[in-house]
Amino acid sequence: MLKKCLYPVAGYGTRFLPATKSMAKEMLPVVDKPLIQYAVSEAMDAGLVQQSFVTGRTKRSIEDHFDISYEVENEIKGSSKEDQLSEIREIRENCVFTYTRQREMKGLGHAILTSEPMIGDEPFGVILADDLCITEGDSVMKQMVGLYKQFRCSIIAIEEVPKEETYKYGVIAGEQFQDNLFKVKDMVEKPAPEDAPSNMAIIGRYILTPDIFDYIRETKPGAGGEVQITDALLAQAKNGCVMAYKFKGKRFDCGSLHGYVEATNYCYNKFHDPSE
């Protein structure tokens, strides 16, 4: 069964310079929690308690965040501020964390392949913390785990985007299998609007079967000279089955300044008392 979730967090976050010059972009706070904590909470909600990170040289703050901070925790012990650490303590007590480094930035496919020694021969989730997903009910990853239990194949999350924005995403074409679920027939990384097979874009949630590692190994560098996970998934779809799921919830592109500010405003208004 699914127990592992992978976080590719080695990227430089250059769209947020100078803030990310020495700080992990995944540690940028949306109100009072860093993006990576939202991601790990989502995985834990879905029953994925073995957390694996593909990191880089400037990402030590992520490891520190999920570790004990004796000075801070001792300072606020017994005060009202101690409640602010309840969620991160629950994560720490219920999850296991492993880390490895991606020495070269060769794309998402390469980052996922780098995780193979940690993941092994098991299906696993992948969350890109840049994509913050807020739902009213089950988290996006929990929705996808339910589908995996039915179909036992790789599943990718998708949403409809304006046709003129397809160049920002991996885009799929598929045969509708049931409401909000498609069997993937084609997949293109960042196509020009006139070349896009649809307006259904892949967002940063995946469940992958372990044979994906073999497909990635056989994948040559594609768009941008990087090893694209979309190319490996397309090969997997042609030889078996990959499902695309139009998830229930709201997604914010926190890899962009506009999306990050939008997410911050939304979460503040939704989850926080303005009088505090």
C-alpha positions, 0 to 999 in steps of 0.5 A, a space after each residue: 500500500 501507499 506509504 511514501 511521498 516524495 518532495 523534489 525540492 532542489 530547485 533554486 527558486 529564482 523567481 523569488 530572488 533575492 529572498 531565495 538566495 540563501 533560503 529554500 523557496 519551499 520555506 516561504 510562508 503562506 501566512 504562518 506556515 511554510 509551503 513545505 509544511 502544507 505539502 507534508 500535512 497533505 501527504 499525512 492526511 492521505 496516509 503517506 507517512 514516510 516522507 522523502 526529499 530530494 534536496 540541494 545544497 541550500 535546503 538545510 532549512 527544510 531538514 531543520 524545520 521537521 526536526 526539534 528546535 530545542 531553543 525555541 520549544 524551551 522558550 515557549 514551553 507552557 505559554 499560549 504560543 506552544 499551540 502554534 507548534 502543535 501541527 509540526 509536532 504531530 507531523 514529526 511524531 507520526 512521520 519518518 523523514 529521509 533526504 538525498 541530494 540532487 547534485 545537478 538540476 536536470 529536470 523533474 524526471 531526473 529528480 524523481 530518479 534520484 529518489 529511487 534508493 529511498 523509494 525502492 520497489 513501491 508505489 509512491 506519491 509526489 507533491 510539488 510544494 509550489 502548487 498549494 492545494 486547498 480543499 473543503 473535504 479530502 486533500 488532493 492527495 487523499 482523493 488520488 490515493 482513493 483512485 489508486 486503490 481502485 486502478 493500481 496505476 500511475 495517476 496525475 492531477 490535472 486542471 483546466 487552464 486558459 488555452 493561452 497558458 498551456 506553454 507553462 504546463 505539461 498538457 494531456 489528451 485523454 479518453 474520459 473514463 468517468 466523471 473527472 477521470 481520463 485515461 491518458 493518450 497523449 502528453 506534451 511538456 509546455 506546448 505552444 497554445 496552437 500545439 496543445 492537445 487540450 487545455 488540461 494541465 498537469 499540476 504538482 500531484 502524482 501517484 507513480 508506480 515503481 516501474 516509472 524509474 525504468 521509464 525515466 532511465 530510458 527517457 532522453 532530455 526533452 524540453 529545456 534540455 531536461 529529463 521530463 517526467 511527462 515524457 516518461 509518463 507518456 511512455 508508461 501510458 502507451 505501454 500500460 495505463 496512466 490516469 489523469 484526475 481533475 481534482 476537487 479543490 483550489 490550486 495556487 501556483 506559488 512558484 509565481 509571485 502573483 500566485 503566492 500573494 493570491 494564496 497568502 490572501 486566500 489562506 489568511 481570509 479563510 483560516 485566520 481571525 482578522 481580529 488576532 
